[in-house]
Structure formats: C-alpha cells, structure tokens
Amino acid sequence: MSKKQIEECIRTSLEAYFKDLRGTEPDNMHSMMMGIVEKPLLEVVMQHADQNQSRAAEWLGLNRNTLRKKLLEHKLIK
C-alpha cells in the first residue's frame, strides 16, 4: 500500500466521521486523530521490530525513551 493509498483511507474515514456528526461541529480533532493513528502505528511497528524498542524507535524517528513513554500511554507495555 502506498502513502497515497493510506492518505485516501484517512480522507475517506474523515468524510464518514463528518457525515456521522450530522452538522455538529467537531472538537479537538487533531488530538483525537493523533491518538487514533498512534496506537495502531506503534502496535504494528513493534510487531515488525520483534518488540525491540531501540529498533522500533529508530524506524519511527523517535528517541527510545519517547517511544517507551508512548507505549506506556497506550498500555502496550507495563
């Protein structure tokens, strides 16, 4: 799947979200979207990195401590 296809999936989902709102104005969308996207991103990257946090952090362009904090926030590690 290309970056363009991922973008299109996000666009389609956002259009459906606005349709479901039925005219109600959304609130705090950026935070909502970052939270929605971040957890599955971390799950998949950690899986492909064989749960190696250093490797996953490198792939994500994050500091390992930042990755660990995010994994804890999303309850992906204890």
mmCIF file of the N, C-alpha and C atoms, coordinates in Angstrom:
data_MODEL
# 
_entry.id   MODEL 
# 
loop_
_atom_site.group_PDB 
_atom_site.id 
_atom_site.type_symbol 
_atom_site.label_atom_id 
_atom_site.label_alt_id 
_atom_site.label_comp_id 
_atom_site.label_asym_id 
_atom_site.label_entity_id 
_atom_site.label_seq_id 
_atom_site.pdbx_PDB_ins_code 
_atom_site.Cartn_x 
_atom_site.Cartn_y 
_atom_site.Cartn_z 
_atom_site.occupancy 
_atom_site.B_iso_or_equiv 
_atom_site.pdbx_formal_charge 
_atom_site.auth_seq_id 
_atom_site.auth_comp_id 
_atom_site.auth_asym_id 
_atom_site.auth_atom_id 
_atom_site.pdbx_PDB_model_num 
ATOM 1   N N  . MET A 1 1  ? 0.849   -1.169 0.000  1.00 0.00 ? 1  MET A N  1 
ATOM 2   C CA . MET A 1 1  ? 0.000   0.000  0.000  1.00 0.00 ? 1  MET A CA 1 
ATOM 3   C C  . MET A 1 1  ? 0.900   1.240  0.000  1.00 0.00 ? 1  MET A C  1 
ATOM 4   N N  . SER A 1 2  ? 0.593   2.166  -0.838 1.00 0.00 ? 2  SER A N  1 
ATOM 5   C CA . SER A 1 2  ? 1.399   3.378  -0.962 1.00 0.00 ? 2  SER A CA 1 
ATOM 6   C C  . SER A 1 2  ? 0.958   4.439  0.044  1.00 0.00 ? 2  SER A C  1 
ATOM 7   N N  . LYS A 1 3  ? 1.798   5.456  0.204  1.00 0.00 ? 3  LYS A N  1 
ATOM 8   C CA . LYS A 1 3  ? 1.443   6.580  1.076  1.00 0.00 ? 3  LYS A CA 1 
ATOM 9   C C  . LYS A 1 3  ? 0.149   7.221  0.598  1.00 0.00 ? 3  LYS A C  1 
ATOM 10  N N  . LYS A 1 4  ? 0.001   7.312  -0.706 1.00 0.00 ? 4  LYS A N  1 
ATOM 11  C CA . LYS A 1 4  ? -1.209  7.918  -1.285 1.00 0.00 ? 4  LYS A CA 1 
ATOM 12  C C  . LYS A 1 4  ? -2.455  7.105  -0.910 1.00 0.00 ? 4  LYS A C  1 
ATOM 13  N N  . GLN A 1 5  ? -2.346  5.792  -0.913 1.00 0.00 ? 5  GLN A N  1 
ATOM 14  C CA . GLN A 1 5  ? -3.484  4.945  -0.548 1.00 0.00 ? 5  GLN A CA 1 
ATOM 15  C C  . GLN A 1 5  ? -3.827  5.099  0.936  1.00 0.00 ? 5  GLN A C  1 
ATOM 16  N N  . ILE A 1 6  ? -2.802  5.218  1.775  1.00 0.00 ? 6  ILE A N  1 
ATOM 17  C CA . ILE A 1 6  ? -3.044  5.434  3.206  1.00 0.00 ? 6  ILE A CA 1 
ATOM 18  C C  . ILE A 1 6  ? -3.749  6.776  3.409  1.00 0.00 ? 6  ILE A C  1 
ATOM 19  N N  . GLU A 1 7  ? -3.265  7.809  2.719  1.00 0.00 ? 7  GLU A N  1 
ATOM 20  C CA . GLU A 1 7  ? -3.911  9.124  2.807  1.00 0.00 ? 7  GLU A CA 1 
ATOM 21  C C  . GLU A 1 7  ? -5.374  9.036  2.389  1.00 0.00 ? 7  GLU A C  1 
ATOM 22  N N  . GLU A 1 8  ? -5.647  8.298  1.342  1.00 0.00 ? 8  GLU A N  1 
ATOM 23  C CA . GLU A 1 8  ? -7.026  8.176  0.857  1.00 0.00 ? 8  GLU A CA 1 
ATOM 24  C C  . GLU A 1 8  ? -7.903  7.457  1.881  1.00 0.00 ? 8  GLU A C  1 
ATOM 25  N N  . CYS A 1 9  ? -7.373  6.444  2.552  1.00 0.00 ? 9  CYS A N  1 
ATOM 26  C CA . CYS A 1 9  ? -8.120  5.766  3.621  1.00 0.00 ? 9  CYS A CA 1 
ATOM 27  C C  . CYS A 1 9  ? -8.472  6.742  4.735  1.00 0.00 ? 9  CYS A C  1 
ATOM 28  N N  . ILE A 1 10 ? -7.518  7.584  5.088  1.00 0.00 ? 10 ILE A N  1 
ATOM 29  C CA . ILE A 1 10 ? -7.750  8.576  6.144  1.00 0.00 ? 10 ILE A CA 1 
ATOM 30  C C  . ILE A 1 10 ? -8.799  9.582  5.697  1.00 0.00 ? 10 ILE A C  1 
ATOM 31  N N  . ARG A 1 11 ? -8.680  10.065 4.457  1.00 0.00 ? 11 ARG A N  1 
ATOM 32  C CA . ARG A 1 11 ? -9.669  11.016 3.920  1.00 0.00 ? 11 ARG A CA 1 
ATOM 33  C C  . ARG A 1 11 ? -11.074 10.424 3.950  1.00 0.00 ? 11 ARG A C  1 
ATOM 34  N N  . THR A 1 12 ? -11.198 9.192  3.483  1.00 0.00 ? 12 THR A N  1 
ATOM 35  C CA . THR A 1 12 ? -12.498 8.520  3.441  1.00 0.00 ? 12 THR A CA 1 
ATOM 36  C C  . THR A 1 12 ? -13.072 8.382  4.850  1.00 0.00 ? 12 THR A C  1 
ATOM 37  N N  . SER A 1 13 ? -12.228 8.009  5.802  1.00 0.00 ? 13 SER A N  1 
ATOM 38  C CA . SER A 1 13 ? -12.675 7.865  7.191  1.00 0.00 ? 13 SER A CA 1 
ATOM 39  C C  . SER A 1 13 ? -13.106 9.203  7.777  1.00 0.00 ? 13 SER A C  1 
ATOM 40  N N  . LEU A 1 14 ? -12.355 10.262 7.480  1.00 0.00 ? 14 LEU A N  1 
ATOM 41  C CA . LEU A 1 14 ? -12.715 11.585 7.986  1.00 0.00 ? 14 LEU A CA 1 
ATOM 42  C C  . LEU A 1 14 ? -14.028 12.078 7.387  1.00 0.00 ? 14 LEU A C  1 
ATOM 43  N N  . GLU A 1 15 ? -14.228 11.823 6.103  1.00 0.00 ? 15 GLU A N  1 
ATOM 44  C CA . GLU A 1 15 ? -15.500 12.208 5.473  1.00 0.00 ? 15 GLU A CA 1 
ATOM 45  C C  . GLU A 1 15 ? -16.664 11.481 6.135  1.00 0.00 ? 15 GLU A C  1 
ATOM 46  N N  . ALA A 1 16 ? -16.482 10.197 6.446  1.00 0.00 ? 16 ALA A N  1 
ATOM 47  C CA . ALA A 1 16 ? -17.523 9.425  7.128  1.00 0.00 ? 16 ALA A CA 1 
ATOM 48  C C  . ALA A 1 16 ? -17.756 9.971  8.534  1.00 0.00 ? 16 ALA A C  1 
ATOM 49  N N  . TYR A 1 17 ? -16.686 10.388 9.202  1.00 0.00 ? 17 TYR A N  1 
ATOM 50  C CA . TYR A 1 17 ? -16.793 10.976 10.540 1.00 0.00 ? 17 TYR A CA 1 
ATOM 51  C C  . TYR A 1 17 ? -17.643 12.247 10.488 1.00 0.00 ? 17 TYR A C  1 
ATOM 52  N N  . PHE A 1 18 ? -17.352 13.127 9.535  1.00 0.00 ? 18 PHE A N  1 
ATOM 53  C CA . PHE A 1 18 ? -18.136 14.362 9.402  1.00 0.00 ? 18 PHE A CA 1 
ATOM 54  C C  . PHE A 1 18 ? -19.593 14.062 9.049  1.00 0.00 ? 18 PHE A C  1 
ATOM 55  N N  . LYS A 1 19 ? -19.811 13.070 8.217  1.00 0.00 ? 19 LYS A N  1 
ATOM 56  C CA . LYS A 1 19 ? -21.182 12.694 7.859  1.00 0.00 ? 19 LYS A CA 1 
ATOM 57  C C  . LYS A 1 19 ? -21.927 12.208 9.097  1.00 0.00 ? 19 LYS A C  1 
ATOM 58  N N  . ASP A 1 20 ? -21.243 11.408 9.926  1.00 0.00 ? 20 ASP A N  1 
ATOM 59  C CA . ASP A 1 20 ? -21.864 10.893 11.147 1.00 0.00 ? 20 ASP A CA 1 
ATOM 60  C C  . ASP A 1 20 ? -22.179 11.999 12.150 1.00 0.00 ? 20 ASP A C  1 
ATOM 61  N N  . LEU A 1 21 ? -21.438 13.094 12.096 1.00 0.00 ? 21 LEU A N  1 
ATOM 62  C CA . LEU A 1 21 ? -21.687 14.219 13.005 1.00 0.00 ? 21 LEU A CA 1 
ATOM 63  C C  . LEU A 1 21 ? -22.991 14.934 12.684 1.00 0.00 ? 21 LEU A C  1 
ATOM 64  N N  . ARG A 1 22 ? -23.468 14.794 11.453 1.00 0.00 ? 22 ARG A N  1 
ATOM 65  C CA . ARG A 1 22 ? -24.723 15.391 11.002 1.00 0.00 ? 22 ARG A CA 1 
ATOM 66  C C  . ARG A 1 22 ? -24.813 16.876 11.335 1.00 0.00 ? 22 ARG A C  1 
ATOM 67  N N  . GLY A 1 23 ? -23.724 17.595 11.013 1.00 0.00 ? 23 GLY A N  1 
ATOM 68  C CA . GLY A 1 23 ? -23.731 19.035 11.183 1.00 0.00 ? 23 GLY A CA 1 
ATOM 69  C C  . GLY A 1 23 ? -23.207 19.531 12.525 1.00 0.00 ? 23 GLY A C  1 
ATOM 70  N N  . THR A 1 24 ? -23.058 18.638 13.475 1.00 0.00 ? 24 THR A N  1 
ATOM 71  C CA . THR A 1 24 ? -22.479 19.030 14.757 1.00 0.00 ? 24 THR A CA 1 
ATOM 72  C C  . THR A 1 24 ? -21.003 19.345 14.528 1.00 0.00 ? 24 THR A C  1 
ATOM 73  N N  . GLU A 1 25 ? -20.530 20.436 15.129 1.00 0.00 ? 25 GLU A N  1 
ATOM 74  C CA . GLU A 1 25 ? -19.131 20.804 14.930 1.00 0.00 ? 25 GLU A CA 1 
ATOM 75  C C  . GLU A 1 25 ? -18.221 19.913 15.764 1.00 0.00 ? 25 GLU A C  1 
ATOM 76  N N  . PRO A 1 26 ? -17.144 19.433 15.159 1.00 0.00 ? 26 PRO A N  1 
ATOM 77  C CA . PRO A 1 26 ? -16.204 18.581 15.898 1.00 0.00 ? 26 PRO A CA 1 
ATOM 78  C C  . PRO A 1 26 ? -15.372 19.409 16.870 1.00 0.00 ? 26 PRO A C  1 
ATOM 79  N N  . ASP A 1 27 ? -14.723 18.719 17.789 1.00 0.00 ? 27 ASP A N  1 
ATOM 80  C CA . ASP A 1 27 ? -13.899 19.386 18.785 1.00 0.00 ? 27 ASP A CA 1 
ATOM 81  C C  . ASP A 1 27 ? -12.604 18.597 18.972 1.00 0.00 ? 27 ASP A C  1 
ATOM 82  N N  . ASN A 1 28 ? -11.479 19.307 19.032 1.00 0.00 ? 28 ASN A N  1 
ATOM 83  C CA . ASN A 1 28 ? -10.190 18.713 19.337 1.00 0.00 ? 28 ASN A CA 1 
ATOM 84  C C  . ASN A 1 28 ? -9.811  17.573 18.385 1.00 0.00 ? 28 ASN A C  1 
ATOM 85  N N  . MET A 1 29 ? -10.065 17.785 17.115 1.00 0.00 ? 29 MET A N  1 
ATOM 86  C CA . MET A 1 29 ? -9.833  16.732 16.118 1.00 0.00 ? 29 MET A CA 1 
ATOM 87  C C  . MET A 1 29 ? -8.368  16.311 15.997 1.00 0.00 ? 29 MET A C  1 
ATOM 88  N N  . HIS A 1 30 ? -7.456  17.259 16.089 1.00 0.00 ? 30 HIS A N  1 
ATOM 89  C CA . HIS A 1 30 ? -6.041  16.907 15.932 1.00 0.00 ? 30 HIS A CA 1 
ATOM 90  C C  . HIS A 1 30 ? -5.624  15.904 17.003 1.00 0.00 ? 30 HIS A C  1 
ATOM 91  N N  . SER A 1 31 ? -5.945  16.192 18.229 1.00 0.00 ? 31 SER A N  1 
ATOM 92  C CA . SER A 1 31 ? -5.605  15.290 19.328 1.00 0.00 ? 31 SER A CA 1 
ATOM 93  C C  . SER A 1 31 ? -6.287  13.932 19.145 1.00 0.00 ? 31 SER A C  1 
ATOM 94  N N  . MET A 1 32 ? -7.552  13.956 18.744 1.00 0.00 ? 32 MET A N  1 
ATOM 95  C CA . MET A 1 32 ? -8.291  12.717 18.523 1.00 0.00 ? 32 MET A CA 1 
ATOM 96  C C  . MET A 1 32 ? -7.608  11.874 17.452 1.00 0.00 ? 32 MET A C  1 
ATOM 97  N N  . MET A 1 33 ? -7.271  12.502 16.341 1.00 0.00 ? 33 MET A N  1 
ATOM 98  C CA . MET A 1 33 ? -6.661  11.759 15.229 1.00 0.00 ? 33 MET A CA 1 
ATOM 99  C C  . MET A 1 33 ? -5.278  11.222 15.590 1.00 0.00 ? 33 MET A C  1 
ATOM 100 N N  . MET A 1 34 ? -4.490  12.016 16.286 1.00 0.00 ? 34 MET A N  1 
ATOM 101 C CA . MET A 1 34 ? -3.154  11.552 16.667 1.00 0.00 ? 34 MET A CA 1 
ATOM 102 C C  . MET A 1 34 ? -3.269  10.337 17.581 1.00 0.00 ? 34 MET A C  1 
ATOM 103 N N  . GLY A 1 35 ? -4.212  10.371 18.485 1.00 0.00 ? 35 GLY A N  1 
ATOM 104 C CA . GLY A 1 35 ? -4.429  9.233  19.375 1.00 0.00 ? 35 GLY A CA 1 
ATOM 105 C C  . GLY A 1 35 ? -4.911  8.000  18.641 1.00 0.00 ? 35 GLY A C  1 
ATOM 106 N N  . ILE A 1 36 ? -5.771  8.199  17.670 1.00 0.00 ? 36 ILE A N  1 
ATOM 107 C CA . ILE A 1 36 ? -6.314  7.082  16.904 1.00 0.00 ? 36 ILE A CA 1 
ATOM 108 C C  . ILE A 1 36 ? -5.240  6.441  16.034 1.00 0.00 ? 36 ILE A C  1 
ATOM 109 N N  . VAL A 1 37 ? -4.417  7.248  15.420 1.00 0.00 ? 37 VAL A N  1 
ATOM 110 C CA . VAL A 1 37 ? -3.407  6.743  14.490 1.00 0.00 ? 37 VAL A CA 1 
ATOM 111 C C  . VAL A 1 37 ? -2.199  6.180  15.232 1.00 0.00 ? 37 VAL A C  1 
ATOM 112 N N  . GLU A 1 38 ? -1.848  6.792  16.355 1.00 0.00 ? 38 GLU A N  1 
ATOM 113 C CA . GLU A 1 38 ? -0.609  6.428  17.030 1.00 0.00 ? 38 GLU A CA 1 
ATOM 114 C C  . GLU A 1 38 ? -0.612  5.001  17.574 1.00 0.00 ? 38 GLU A C  1 
ATOM 115 N N  . LYS A 1 39 ? -1.689  4.570  18.192 1.00 0.00 ? 39 LYS A N  1 
ATOM 116 C CA . LYS A 1 39 ? -1.706  3.241  18.803 1.00 0.00 ? 39 LYS A CA 1 
ATOM 117 C C  . LYS A 1 39 ? -1.488  2.124  17.778 1.00 0.00 ? 39 LYS A C  1 
ATOM 118 N N  . PRO A 1 40 ? -2.268  2.073  16.687 1.00 0.00 ? 40 PRO A N  1 
ATOM 119 C CA . PRO A 1 40 ? -2.012  1.001  15.721 1.00 0.00 ? 40 PRO A CA 1 
ATOM 120 C C  . PRO A 1 40 ? -0.633  1.123  15.062 1.00 0.00 ? 40 PRO A C  1 
ATOM 121 N N  . LEU A 1 41 ? -0.152  2.348  14.874 1.00 0.00 ? 41 LEU A N  1 
ATOM 122 C CA . LEU A 1 41 ? 1.191   2.542  14.335 1.00 0.00 ? 41 LEU A CA 1 
ATOM 123 C C  . LEU A 1 41 ? 2.218   1.890  15.250 1.00 0.00 ? 41 LEU A C  1 
ATOM 124 N N  . LEU A 1 42 ? 2.125   2.163  16.539 1.00 0.00 ? 42 LEU A N  1 
ATOM 125 C CA . LEU A 1 42 ? 3.055   1.593  17.498 1.00 0.00 ? 42 LEU A CA 1 
ATOM 126 C C  . LEU A 1 42 ? 2.931   0.068  17.559 1.00 0.00 ? 42 LEU A C  1 
ATOM 127 N N  . GLU A 1 43 ? 1.706   -0.430 17.549 1.00 0.00 ? 43 GLU A N  1 
ATOM 128 C CA . GLU A 1 43 ? 1.487   -1.883 17.599 1.00 0.00 ? 43 GLU A CA 1 
ATOM 129 C C  . GLU A 1 43 ? 2.150   -2.592 16.423 1.00 0.00 ? 43 GLU A C  1 
ATOM 130 N N  . VAL A 1 44 ? 1.926   -2.078 15.233 1.00 0.00 ? 44 VAL A N  1 
ATOM 131 C CA . VAL A 1 44 ? 2.449   -2.730 14.028 1.00 0.00 ? 44 VAL A CA 1 
ATOM 132 C C  . VAL A 1 44 ? 3.970   -2.608 13.954 1.00 0.00 ? 44 VAL A C  1 
ATOM 133 N N  . VAL A 1 45 ? 4.493   -1.438 14.255 1.00 0.00 ? 45 VAL A N  1 
ATOM 134 C CA . VAL A 1 45 ? 5.945   -1.255 14.207 1.00 0.00 ? 45 VAL A CA 1 
ATOM 135 C C  . VAL A 1 45 ? 6.623   -2.148 15.242 1.00 0.00 ? 45 VAL A C  1 
ATOM 136 N N  . MET A 1 46 ? 6.085   -2.200 16.447 1.00 0.00 ? 46 MET A N  1 
ATOM 137 C CA . MET A 1 46 ? 6.681   -3.064 17.476 1.00 0.00 ? 46 MET A CA 1 
ATOM 138 C C  . MET A 1 46 ? 6.641   -4.529 17.057 1.00 0.00 ? 46 MET A C  1 
ATOM 139 N N  . GLN A 1 47 ? 5.566   -4.938 16.442 1.00 0.00 ? 47 GLN A N  1 
ATOM 140 C CA . GLN A 1 47 ? 5.456   -6.322 15.963 1.00 0.00 ? 47 GLN A CA 1 
ATOM 141 C C  . GLN A 1 47 ? 6.541   -6.611 14.927 1.00 0.00 ? 47 GLN A C  1 
ATOM 142 N N  . HIS A 1 48 ? 6.704   -5.714 13.969 1.00 0.00 ? 48 HIS A N  1 
ATOM 143 C CA . HIS A 1 48 ? 7.687   -5.928 12.903 1.00 0.00 ? 48 HIS A CA 1 
ATOM 144 C C  . HIS A 1 48 ? 9.125   -5.763 13.396 1.00 0.00 ? 48 HIS A C  1 
ATOM 145 N N  . ALA A 1 49 ? 9.286   -5.047 14.504 1.00 0.00 ? 49 ALA A N  1 
ATOM 146 C CA . ALA A 1 49 ? 10.616  -4.884 15.103 1.00 0.00 ? 49 ALA A CA 1 
ATOM 147 C C  . ALA A 1 49 ? 10.873  -5.970 16.151 1.00 0.00 ? 49 ALA A C  1 
ATOM 148 N N  . ASP A 1 50 ? 10.020  -6.990 16.186 1.00 0.00 ? 50 ASP A N  1 
ATOM 149 C CA . ASP A 1 50 ? 10.146  -8.087 17.150 1.00 0.00 ? 50 ASP A CA 1 
ATOM 150 C C  . ASP A 1 50 ? 10.205  -7.583 18.588 1.00 0.00 ? 50 ASP A C  1 
ATOM 151 N N  . GLN A 1 51 ? 9.398   -6.570 18.887 1.00 0.00 ? 51 GLN A N  1 
ATOM 152 C CA . GLN A 1 51 ? 9.288   -5.955 20.210 1.00 0.00 ? 51 GLN A CA 1 
ATOM 153 C C  . GLN A 1 51 ? 10.576  -5.264 20.673 1.00 0.00 ? 51 GLN A C  1 
ATOM 154 N N  . ASN A 1 52 ? 11.496  -5.040 19.750 1.00 0.00 ? 52 ASN A N  1 
ATOM 155 C CA . ASN A 1 52 ? 12.759  -4.366 20.069 1.00 0.00 ? 52 ASN A CA 1 
ATOM 156 C C  . ASN A 1 52 ? 12.517  -2.859 20.037 1.00 0.00 ? 52 ASN A C  1 
ATOM 157 N N  . GLN A 1 53 ? 12.497  -2.247 21.219 1.00 0.00 ? 53 GLN A N  1 
ATOM 158 C CA . GLN A 1 53 ? 12.167  -0.827 21.323 1.00 0.00 ? 53 GLN A CA 1 
ATOM 159 C C  . GLN A 1 53 ? 13.205  0.067  20.654 1.00 0.00 ? 53 GLN A C  1 
ATOM 160 N N  . SER A 1 54 ? 14.459  -0.303 20.738 1.00 0.00 ? 54 SER A N  1 
ATOM 161 C CA . SER A 1 54 ? 15.504  0.510  20.099 1.00 0.00 ? 54 SER A CA 1 
ATOM 162 C C  . SER A 1 54 ? 15.329  0.530  18.588 1.00 0.00 ? 54 SER A C  1 
ATOM 163 N N  . ARG A 1 55 ? 15.078  -0.642 18.009 1.00 0.00 ? 55 ARG A N  1 
ATOM 164 C CA . ARG A 1 55 ? 14.866  -0.730 16.561 1.00 0.00 ? 55 ARG A CA 1 
ATOM 165 C C  . ARG A 1 55 ? 13.607  0.020  16.159 1.00 0.00 ? 55 ARG A C  1 
ATOM 166 N N  . ALA A 1 56 ? 12.517  -0.182 16.911 1.00 0.00 ? 56 ALA A N  1 
ATOM 167 C CA . ALA A 1 56 ? 11.253  0.489  16.603 1.00 0.00 ? 56 ALA A CA 1 
ATOM 168 C C  . ALA A 1 56 ? 11.413  2.004  16.697 1.00 0.00 ? 56 ALA A C  1 
ATOM 169 N N  . ALA A 1 57 ? 12.115  2.470  17.719 1.00 0.00 ? 57 ALA A N  1 
ATOM 170 C CA . ALA A 1 57 ? 12.329  3.912  17.877 1.00 0.00 ? 57 ALA A CA 1 
ATOM 171 C C  . ALA A 1 57 ? 13.087  4.470  16.684 1.00 0.00 ? 57 ALA A C  1 
ATOM 172 N N  . GLU A 1 58 ? 14.077  3.738  16.238 1.00 0.00 ? 58 GLU A N  1 
ATOM 173 C CA . GLU A 1 58 ? 14.853  4.186  15.070 1.00 0.00 ? 58 GLU A CA 1 
ATOM 174 C C  . GLU A 1 58 ? 13.965  4.265  13.834 1.00 0.00 ? 58 GLU A C  1 
ATOM 175 N N  . TRP A 1 59 ? 13.165  3.235  13.612 1.00 0.00 ? 59 TRP A N  1 
ATOM 176 C CA . TRP A 1 59 ? 12.270  3.223  12.454 1.00 0.00 ? 59 TRP A CA 1 
ATOM 177 C C  . TRP A 1 59 ? 11.277  4.383  12.503 1.00 0.00 ? 59 TRP A C  1 
ATOM 178 N N  . LEU A 1 60 ? 10.816  4.717  13.704 1.00 0.00 ? 60 LEU A N  1 
ATOM 179 C CA . LEU A 1 60 ? 9.826   5.783  13.867 1.00 0.00 ? 60 LEU A CA 1 
ATOM 180 C C  . LEU A 1 60 ? 10.442  7.171  13.905 1.00 0.00 ? 60 LEU A C  1 
ATOM 181 N N  . GLY A 1 61 ? 11.763  7.228  14.042 1.00 0.00 ? 61 GLY A N  1 
ATOM 182 C CA . GLY A 1 61 ? 12.432  8.521  14.149 1.00 0.00 ? 61 GLY A CA 1 
ATOM 183 C C  . GLY A 1 61 ? 12.224  9.155  15.513 1.00 0.00 ? 61 GLY A C  1 
ATOM 184 N N  . LEU A 1 62 ? 12.096  8.301  16.537 1.00 0.00 ? 62 LEU A N  1 
ATOM 185 C CA . LEU A 1 62 ? 11.868  8.767  17.897 1.00 0.00 ? 62 LEU A CA 1 
ATOM 186 C C  . LEU A 1 62 ? 13.041  8.369  18.787 1.00 0.00 ? 62 LEU A C  1 
ATOM 187 N N  . ASN A 1 63 ? 13.188  9.089  19.876 1.00 0.00 ? 63 ASN A N  1 
ATOM 188 C CA . ASN A 1 63 ? 14.101  8.685  20.928 1.00 0.00 ? 63 ASN A CA 1 
ATOM 189 C C  . ASN A 1 63 ? 13.492  7.463  21.613 1.00 0.00 ? 63 ASN A C  1 
ATOM 190 N N  . ARG A 1 64 ? 14.311  6.515  22.050 1.00 0.00 ? 64 ARG A N  1 
ATOM 191 C CA . ARG A 1 64 ? 13.785  5.307  22.674 1.00 0.00 ? 64 ARG A CA 1 
ATOM 192 C C  . ARG A 1 64 ? 12.941  5.634  23.907 1.00 0.00 ? 64 ARG A C  1 
ATOM 193 N N  . ASN A 1 65 ? 13.353  6.615  24.695 1.00 0.00 ? 65 ASN A N  1 
ATOM 194 C CA . ASN A 1 65 ? 12.573  6.994  25.880 1.00 0.00 ? 65 ASN A CA 1 
ATOM 195 C C  . ASN A 1 65 ? 11.209  7.550  25.502 1.00 0.00 ? 65 ASN A C  1 
ATOM 196 N N  . THR A 1 66 ? 11.155  8.286  24.409 1.00 0.00 ? 66 THR A N  1 
ATOM 197 C CA . THR A 1 66 ? 9.872   8.820  23.921 1.00 0.00 ? 66 THR A CA 1 
ATOM 198 C C  . THR A 1 66 ? 8.974   7.678  23.479 1.00 0.00 ? 66 THR A C  1 
ATOM 199 N N  . LEU A 1 67 ? 9.546   6.718  22.758 1.00 0.00 ? 67 LEU A N  1 
ATOM 200 C CA . LEU A 1 67 ? 8.764   5.556  22.334 1.00 0.00 ? 67 LEU A CA 1 
ATOM 201 C C  . LEU A 1 67 ? 8.228   4.819  23.555 1.00 0.00 ? 67 LEU A C  1 
ATOM 202 N N  . ARG A 1 68 ? 9.073   4.592  24.537 1.00 0.00 ? 68 ARG A N  1 
ATOM 203 C CA . ARG A 1 68 ? 8.647   3.873  25.738 1.00 0.00 ? 68 ARG A CA 1 
ATOM 204 C C  . ARG A 1 68 ? 7.490   4.607  26.427 1.00 0.00 ? 68 ARG A C  1 
ATOM 205 N N  . LYS A 1 69 ? 7.581   5.926  26.507 1.00 0.00 ? 69 LYS A N  1 
ATOM 206 C CA . LYS A 1 69 ? 6.512   6.731  27.111 1.00 0.00 ? 69 LYS A CA 1 
ATOM 207 C C  . LYS A 1 69 ? 5.202   6.531  26.343 1.00 0.00 ? 69 LYS A C  1 
ATOM 208 N N  . LYS A 1 70 ? 5.283   6.553  25.017 1.00 0.00 ? 70 LYS A N  1 
ATOM 209 C CA . LYS A 1 70 ? 4.084   6.388  24.196 1.00 0.00 ? 70 LYS A CA 1 
ATOM 210 C C  . LYS A 1 70 ? 3.509   4.976  24.338 1.00 0.00 ? 70 LYS A C  1 
ATOM 211 N N  . LEU A 1 71 ? 4.382   3.975  24.415 1.00 0.00 ? 71 LEU A N  1 
ATOM 212 C CA . LEU A 1 71 ? 3.920   2.596  24.601 1.00 0.00 ? 71 LEU A CA 1 
ATOM 213 C C  . LEU A 1 71 ? 3.191   2.457  25.937 1.00 0.00 ? 71 LEU A C  1 
ATOM 214 N N  . LEU A 1 72 ? 3.711   3.105  26.971 1.00 0.00 ? 72 LEU A N  1 
ATOM 215 C CA . LEU A 1 72 ? 3.054   3.086  28.281 1.00 0.00 ? 72 LEU A CA 1 
ATOM 216 C C  . LEU A 1 72 ? 1.710   3.820  28.219 1.00 0.00 ? 72 LEU A C  1 
ATOM 217 N N  . GLU A 1 73 ? 1.660   4.988  27.561 1.00 0.00 ? 73 GLU A N  1 
ATOM 218 C CA . GLU A 1 73 ? 0.428   5.769  27.454 1.00 0.00 ? 73 GLU A CA 1 
ATOM 219 C C  . GLU A 1 73 ? -0.691  4.960  26.789 1.00 0.00 ? 73 GLU A C  1 
ATOM 220 N N  . HIS A 1 74 ? -0.316  4.175  25.783 1.00 0.00 ? 74 HIS A N  1 
ATOM 221 C CA . HIS A 1 74 ? -1.310  3.378  25.041 1.00 0.00 ? 74 HIS A CA 1 
ATOM 222 C C  . HIS A 1 74 ? -1.495  1.989  25.642 1.00 0.00 ? 74 HIS A C  1 
ATOM 223 N N  . LYS A 1 75 ? -0.854  1.767  26.813 1.00 0.00 ? 75 LYS A N  1 
ATOM 224 C CA . LYS A 1 75 ? -0.969  0.479  27.518 1.00 0.00 ? 75 LYS A CA 1 
ATOM 225 C C  . LYS A 1 75 ? -0.503  -0.688 26.646 1.00 0.00 ? 75 LYS A C  1 
ATOM 226 N N  . LEU A 1 76 ? 0.542   -0.461 25.870 1.00 0.00 ? 76 LEU A N  1 
ATOM 227 C CA . LEU A 1 76 ? 1.089   -1.519 25.027 1.00 0.00 ? 76 LEU A CA 1 
ATOM 228 C C  . LEU A 1 76 ? 2.231   -2.254 25.732 1.00 0.00 ? 76 LEU A C  1 
ATOM 229 N N  . ILE A 1 77 ? 2.711   -1.683 26.836 1.00 0.00 ? 77 ILE A N  1 
ATOM 230 C CA . ILE A 1 77 ? 3.684   -2.333 27.712 1.00 0.00 ? 77 ILE A CA 1 
ATOM 231 C C  . ILE A 1 77 ? 3.323   -1.962 29.155 1.00 0.00 ? 77 ILE A C  1 
ATOM 232 N N  . LYS A 1 78 ? 3.903   -2.708 30.093 1.00 0.00 ? 78 LYS A N  1 
ATOM 233 C CA . LYS A 1 78 ? 3.659   -2.419 31.524 1.00 0.00 ? 78 LYS A CA 1 
ATOM 234 C C  . LYS A 1 78 ? 4.871   -1.751 32.114 1.00 0.00 ? 78 LYS A C  1 
# 
